[in-house]
Amino acid sequence: MDFELPEELKMIQKLARDFVTDRLRPLERDLLGRAADQSDARAALPAEKEAELTALVREMGLWGVGVPEELGGAGLDTLGACLVEEELSRTVVPFHFGDVTPFLFDGSQMQRERYLQPALSGAKRPLVALLEPGNTGDPAAVRLKARRDGDDYVLNGRKLSFSRPGDDYFALVFAATEAGLTAFLVDKDTPGFTLRGGGERRGWLAPLREPLELAFRNCREMAENVLGEAGKALELGKKWLPARRVIRAARCVGVARRLLEEATAAAQSLESFGQSVYKKANIRAALAEIAAYVRAARLMVYEAAWQADKGELIARQAALVRLYATQAVQTIADRVSHVFGGPPYLAGQPMARLCQRALADGAVELSLERQRHVVARDIIQGAGD
Amino acid sequence: MPLPVQRDVKEIEVILNQILGTRCPPVARLRLLSSGFGTAHSLNIAENLSGHKECLGCGNCVDICPFLSREPYRRQRTEQRTSMALESTVGEDCDLCHACVLVCPQVDTTIKHYIVNHRLVEVMSRLEERLGDVDEPDLDLFLEEAIS
């Protein structure tokens, strides 16, 4: 058994770590706002800064980490993508190394050229529109209808998207057709398609995410814009989605590591009753427990990623990892408050957004319940531990 | 003992979920959201009580509360056995088991059905049904992709 990362991955990890430390973390103060009332806080970096950072990542050869090489990405395996995501999550600055939804990987050659490549280059932003107003819990119960009319489809209904908007975009819309759930690629300028929301917020409400509202009124789409096969939208990205769950768990590990970093710094600098707080037994216990959680979550992520890269089925491992990492990061956020002797953050500090992220990861409680069931089903079916 | 025509949960789903998600015994607030005392149960000794939503003081909620069973000394704070007493003795220490709602005679059955079907761990078997077979697509993967 060898727990050593291959040299190539170590190098990628170091590149990503240095990028986060040298380029992204210095921007945290600008993002969180310098004014006392946080009136200048923002959710995302300015476009020109983002373009500058993107160019740097391209030079490093890491743009499109999760995208296969034949589709124009860096072609990193799951473990490599996990290492990069873990590092990127150590900052509150929202930035990614060319992350594109794997739904688009299953497009035709024409769709890859018209949609995947611009999405990868950042020229167009894909708005994943799965959820609907009044139905945010069950993705299969889609009410937006796409009626067949000759060679075309006519879309009518409304959708919600949590994707980040941009100047140029296209929507990836899941609609109900006679054949079943079908995914459509809808261009920004398609008649009948309108988008509401997405304006940039400033101030202390900046990090709050509000969904974009997409409305389709007699929106005519050609059959060639159906992504994958009609009625088989749930087959999209099948090959890549379980690995994405492991990558998301790696993000939890990144947040957890940063929380430990902040807690350690606080324990060393705070004093109470004339004594540094790190000398107190309960603070030491809190730090040790946080470190144990981080370590365990990290090893689970790496193991699942390694199995994914071997081509094994990882539905159960991915469920285990997500379950553990999500719960671990919440427990850590809670334990950090013991180090701080109260709420672990002051408004406007990175800690505030880290803790928000830790809580947001667990917001899908029903989803976690189902992860438990994936694992339990395998155990009952005799898959062992 | 609510009215025959009870509260439609669809009308109150948002506030209902907010109440059920708040760490405090929810029974009193859900009683107020219910339809109130039914005529079939009123005694012919006073004015018609139909539709009234008061706590009857039966004490069911106080008796079933698992937190008060664990820490019975809290009951000594008051002799009352009402939902208000439950709120003041348990407060934010509530386990959110929702047992108090299920035993309250004044809460509508529609609300109780909603809790049983959507909020209790006992519905895990149904979640398993929804989860389906290994070969079926995992809808949560789609959900995660859409919101992350």
Interface residues (C-beta under 8 A of the other chain):
Chain A: T101 P102 F103 V128 A129 L130 L131 D138 P139 A140 S161 F162 L234 E235 G237 K238 L241 P242 R244 R245 R248 A315 V364 L366 S367 E369 R370 Q371 H373 V374 R377
Chain B: M124 L127 E128 R130 L131 V134 P137 D138 L139 D140 L141 F142 L143 E144 E145 A146 I147 S148
